[in-house]
Amino acid sequence: MNSVVFRRRTIRGLSTLLGATAVLAACTSPEPSPPPAPSPSATSAEPGCPEPGVRITAGEVDGAMGLRALGIVLTNCGTRDYTANGFPVVRVLDAERQPLDITVGNGSEPVSAPDSYDVPPRPVTVPPGGQVTARLLWRNTVTDPNAPATNGQYFEIAAAAGEPGQLVTPRGGIDLGNTGRLAVNPWAVRS
């Protein structure tokens, strides 16, 4: 067999092999991602939107040198404007969802020095889909070695006094030491 015929057969064989590989690759490639879900319309509340049309969520506990901070977000999941005014109403619950004996103070001062979160409370209109934030502060401080430390599992947070509380489970726990103090900042638009 001459070398030209051998090369042609080899090239033809390689072409067939490459074509088959391309077909197999096309069969095993991931399917395209589905299009994003449509955003909720302003005429209907999101499914599962709690009364009074707002949802409260929390991020991860940020702890440094005993000071703990937890950002909380109020999202208007309803169909009408919502007015957030003042401070969230917060209770700390244990693993059985029973309230713990904790003193909750308004503003950072019961736990930490005042900072940029300590703005005067004022009404903020939150349109459907809009958000405002607040922050919870506490210290993991043990002042009496004979007193047991307090550890909460959940926060029950209401947007305002008289509104229903929502159960929030922070990632990172609620280790209050034995001082029994928690501070909360007012709802505000923050960037």
C-alpha beads as a LAMMPS data file, in Angstrom:
LAMMPS data file: protein, C-alpha beads

191 atoms
190 bonds

1 atom types
1 bond types

-500.0 500.0 xlo xhi
-500.0 500.0 ylo yhi
-500.0 500.0 zlo zhi

Masses

1 110.0

Atoms # bond

1 1 1 0.000 0.000 0.000
2 1 1 1.447 3.328 -0.921
3 1 1 1.844 6.157 1.584
4 1 1 -0.770 8.456 -0.045
5 1 1 -3.539 5.861 0.319
6 1 1 -2.438 5.133 3.903
7 1 1 -2.588 8.875 4.782
8 1 1 -6.053 9.261 3.222
9 1 1 -7.400 6.287 5.189
10 1 1 -5.811 7.600 8.386
11 1 1 -7.256 11.092 7.860
12 1 1 -10.674 9.621 7.012
13 1 1 -10.526 7.477 10.186
14 1 1 -9.538 10.451 12.322
15 1 1 -12.337 12.555 10.805
16 1 1 -14.861 9.843 11.654
17 1 1 -13.489 9.563 15.201
18 1 1 -13.595 13.354 15.726
19 1 1 -17.143 13.549 14.352
20 1 1 -18.321 10.784 16.687
21 1 1 -16.653 12.517 19.628
22 1 1 -18.449 15.776 18.766
23 1 1 -21.808 13.975 18.594
24 1 1 -21.200 12.319 21.980
25 1 1 -20.139 15.625 23.515
26 1 1 -23.301 17.266 22.228
27 1 1 -25.392 14.505 23.806
28 1 1 -23.767 14.843 27.222
29 1 1 -23.479 18.619 27.511
30 1 1 -25.622 20.218 30.221
31 1 1 -29.001 21.541 29.261
32 1 1 -29.318 25.313 29.086
33 1 1 -30.453 27.061 32.244
34 1 1 -34.156 27.848 32.411
35 1 1 -35.089 31.502 32.076
36 1 1 -35.374 33.390 35.356
37 1 1 -38.753 33.303 37.053
38 1 1 -40.850 36.393 36.453
39 1 1 -40.762 38.894 39.265
40 1 1 -43.973 39.169 41.272
41 1 1 -46.445 41.673 39.969
42 1 1 -47.452 44.621 42.088
43 1 1 -51.060 43.409 42.006
44 1 1 -50.595 40.176 43.968
45 1 1 -48.723 39.252 47.113
46 1 1 -45.952 36.664 46.921
47 1 1 -47.042 33.150 47.896
48 1 1 -46.578 32.677 51.623
49 1 1 -46.261 36.393 52.351
50 1 1 -47.039 36.742 56.076
51 1 1 -49.367 39.357 57.500
52 1 1 -49.180 42.369 57.342
53 1 1 -47.515 41.908 53.940
54 1 1 -43.877 41.960 55.054
55 1 1 -41.250 39.235 55.465
56 1 1 -38.381 39.501 57.953
57 1 1 -35.122 37.653 57.263
58 1 1 -31.653 37.647 58.782
59 1 1 -28.138 37.200 57.539
60 1 1 -25.235 35.516 59.273
61 1 1 -24.124 36.499 62.759
62 1 1 -20.964 38.571 62.577
63 1 1 -18.961 38.081 65.755
64 1 1 -15.722 39.776 66.677
65 1 1 -14.095 39.991 70.099
66 1 1 -17.337 39.074 71.869
67 1 1 -19.550 41.610 70.039
68 1 1 -22.193 40.004 67.835
69 1 1 -24.080 41.799 65.071
70 1 1 -26.941 40.478 62.974
71 1 1 -28.473 42.402 60.097
72 1 1 -32.195 41.894 59.597
73 1 1 -34.154 42.803 56.480
74 1 1 -37.822 43.700 56.187
75 1 1 -39.080 43.074 52.644
76 1 1 -42.485 44.293 51.519
77 1 1 -43.913 41.157 49.868
78 1 1 -47.434 42.579 49.815
79 1 1 -49.361 44.568 47.253
80 1 1 -49.474 47.969 48.983
81 1 1 -46.953 50.364 50.450
82 1 1 -45.925 49.518 54.013
83 1 1 -44.704 52.091 56.538
84 1 1 -41.895 50.884 58.790
85 1 1 -41.570 53.121 61.803
86 1 1 -39.322 52.779 64.800
87 1 1 -37.675 49.686 66.170
88 1 1 -38.377 46.023 65.471
89 1 1 -39.890 44.206 68.458
90 1 1 -37.544 41.336 69.332
91 1 1 -37.739 38.318 71.641
92 1 1 -35.087 35.606 72.028
93 1 1 -36.420 32.034 72.124
94 1 1 -34.758 28.805 73.235
95 1 1 -34.687 25.506 71.303
96 1 1 -38.273 24.750 72.460
97 1 1 -39.352 28.202 71.223
98 1 1 -39.903 29.502 74.737
99 1 1 -38.982 33.153 75.471
100 1 1 -35.768 33.788 77.392
101 1 1 -35.425 36.480 80.055
102 1 1 -33.514 39.055 77.986
103 1 1 -33.506 42.847 78.201
104 1 1 -33.867 44.426 74.744
105 1 1 -32.762 48.042 74.440
106 1 1 -33.362 50.460 71.596
107 1 1 -30.165 51.754 70.013
108 1 1 -26.652 50.307 70.294
109 1 1 -25.810 51.820 73.667
110 1 1 -27.035 49.008 75.945
111 1 1 -24.410 46.771 74.299
112 1 1 -21.945 48.904 72.312
113 1 1 -20.891 52.457 71.531
114 1 1 -23.294 54.361 69.232
115 1 1 -22.454 54.168 65.537
116 1 1 -23.907 54.894 62.090
117 1 1 -26.874 52.558 62.718
118 1 1 -28.052 54.791 65.560
119 1 1 -30.228 57.090 63.492
120 1 1 -33.378 58.600 64.987
121 1 1 -36.368 56.393 64.161
122 1 1 -38.612 57.876 61.515
123 1 1 -41.348 56.528 59.231
124 1 1 -40.063 54.927 56.031
125 1 1 -42.453 54.029 53.209
126 1 1 -41.534 50.641 51.734
127 1 1 -43.098 49.992 48.307
128 1 1 -43.960 46.434 47.216
129 1 1 -40.639 44.634 46.671
130 1 1 -38.740 47.298 48.670
131 1 1 -36.600 46.711 51.749
132 1 1 -35.429 48.375 54.942
133 1 1 -32.881 47.048 57.417
134 1 1 -32.163 47.030 61.134
135 1 1 -29.493 45.391 63.270
136 1 1 -29.368 43.349 66.461
137 1 1 -26.317 43.561 68.742
138 1 1 -25.235 41.494 71.729
139 1 1 -22.101 40.388 73.514
140 1 1 -21.009 36.910 74.472
141 1 1 -19.838 38.181 77.860
142 1 1 -19.687 36.115 81.027
143 1 1 -19.583 38.360 84.101
144 1 1 -20.375 35.716 86.714
145 1 1 -18.664 32.302 86.424
146 1 1 -21.406 30.776 88.627
147 1 1 -24.288 31.959 86.402
148 1 1 -25.081 29.837 83.346
149 1 1 -24.604 31.391 79.914
150 1 1 -27.746 32.063 77.886
151 1 1 -27.987 30.558 74.417
152 1 1 -30.969 31.265 72.222
153 1 1 -31.966 29.360 69.117
154 1 1 -34.445 31.732 67.449
155 1 1 -35.502 35.344 67.281
156 1 1 -39.157 36.264 67.158
157 1 1 -39.220 39.593 65.358
158 1 1 -42.240 41.807 64.706
159 1 1 -41.969 44.749 62.345
160 1 1 -43.644 46.962 65.002
161 1 1 -45.522 46.714 68.281
162 1 1 -48.904 45.048 67.816
163 1 1 -47.888 43.211 64.622
164 1 1 -47.377 39.448 64.475
165 1 1 -43.881 38.150 65.191
166 1 1 -41.963 36.099 62.648
167 1 1 -39.592 33.295 63.587
168 1 1 -36.036 33.947 62.401
169 1 1 -33.219 31.418 62.782
170 1 1 -29.863 33.198 62.613
171 1 1 -26.898 31.360 61.130
172 1 1 -24.325 31.432 63.893
173 1 1 -26.509 31.102 66.999
174 1 1 -27.429 33.517 69.781
175 1 1 -24.768 33.242 72.475
176 1 1 -25.642 35.980 74.976
177 1 1 -23.222 35.069 77.755
178 1 1 -24.871 35.799 81.094
179 1 1 -25.470 39.549 80.796
180 1 1 -28.917 39.010 79.251
181 1 1 -28.808 42.144 77.056
182 1 1 -29.630 42.705 73.413
183 1 1 -29.754 45.952 71.436
184 1 1 -31.769 46.749 68.320
185 1 1 -31.419 49.630 65.844
186 1 1 -34.400 51.220 64.050
187 1 1 -35.655 50.321 60.579
188 1 1 -34.022 52.515 57.950
189 1 1 -32.950 52.524 54.329
190 1 1 -29.245 51.695 54.350
191 1 1 -26.928 50.997 51.445

Bonds

1 1 1 2
2 1 2 3
3 1 3 4
4 1 4 5
5 1 5 6
6 1 6 7
7 1 7 8
8 1 8 9
9 1 9 10
10 1 10 11
11 1 11 12
12 1 12 13
13 1 13 14
14 1 14 15
15 1 15 16
16 1 16 17
17 1 17 18
18 1 18 19
19 1 19 20
20 1 20 21
21 1 21 22
22 1 22 23
23 1 23 24
24 1 24 25
25 1 25 26
26 1 26 27
27 1 27 28
28 1 28 29
29 1 29 30
30 1 30 31
31 1 31 32
32 1 32 33
33 1 33 34
34 1 34 35
35 1 35 36
36 1 36 37
37 1 37 38
38 1 38 39
39 1 39 40
40 1 40 41
41 1 41 42
42 1 42 43
43 1 43 44
44 1 44 45
45 1 45 46
46 1 46 47
47 1 47 48
48 1 48 49
49 1 49 50
50 1 50 51
51 1 51 52
52 1 52 53
53 1 53 54
54 1 54 55
55 1 55 56
56 1 56 57
57 1 57 58
58 1 58 59
59 1 59 60
60 1 60 61
61 1 61 62
62 1 62 63
63 1 63 64
64 1 64 65
65 1 65 66
66 1 66 67
67 1 67 68
68 1 68 69
69 1 69 70
70 1 70 71
71 1 71 72
72 1 72 73
73 1 73 74
74 1 74 75
75 1 75 76
76 1 76 77
77 1 77 78
78 1 78 79
79 1 79 80
80 1 80 81
81 1 81 82
82 1 82 83
83 1 83 84
84 1 84 85
85 1 85 86
86 1 86 87
87 1 87 88
88 1 88 89
89 1 89 90
90 1 90 91
91 1 91 92
92 1 92 93
93 1 93 94
94 1 94 95
95 1 95 96
96 1 96 97
97 1 97 98
98 1 98 99
99 1 99 100
100 1 100 101
101 1 101 102
102 1 102 103
103 1 103 104
104 1 104 105
105 1 105 106
106 1 106 107
107 1 107 108
108 1 108 109
109 1 109 110
110 1 110 111
111 1 111 112
112 1 112 113
113 1 113 114
114 1 114 115
115 1 115 116
116 1 116 117
117 1 117 118
118 1 118 119
119 1 119 120
120 1 120 121
121 1 121 122
122 1 122 123
123 1 123 124
124 1 124 125
125 1 125 126
126 1 126 127
127 1 127 128
128 1 128 129
129 1 129 130
130 1 130 131
131 1 131 132
132 1 132 133
133 1 133 134
134 1 134 135
135 1 135 136
136 1 136 137
137 1 137 138
138 1 138 139
139 1 139 140
140 1 140 141
141 1 141 142
142 1 142 143
143 1 143 144
144 1 144 145
145 1 145 146
146 1 146 147
147 1 147 148
148 1 148 149
149 1 149 150
150 1 150 151
151 1 151 152
152 1 152 153
153 1 153 154
154 1 154 155
155 1 155 156
156 1 156 157
157 1 157 158
158 1 158 159
159 1 159 160
160 1 160 161
161 1 161 162
162 1 162 163
163 1 163 164
164 1 164 165
165 1 165 166
166 1 166 167
167 1 167 168
168 1 168 169
169 1 169 170
170 1 170 171
171 1 171 172
172 1 172 173
173 1 173 174
174 1 174 175
175 1 175 176
176 1 176 177
177 1 177 178
178 1 178 179
179 1 179 180
180 1 180 181
181 1 181 182
182 1 182 183
183 1 183 184
184 1 184 185
185 1 185 186
186 1 186 187
187 1 187 188
188 1 188 189
189 1 189 190
190 1 190 191
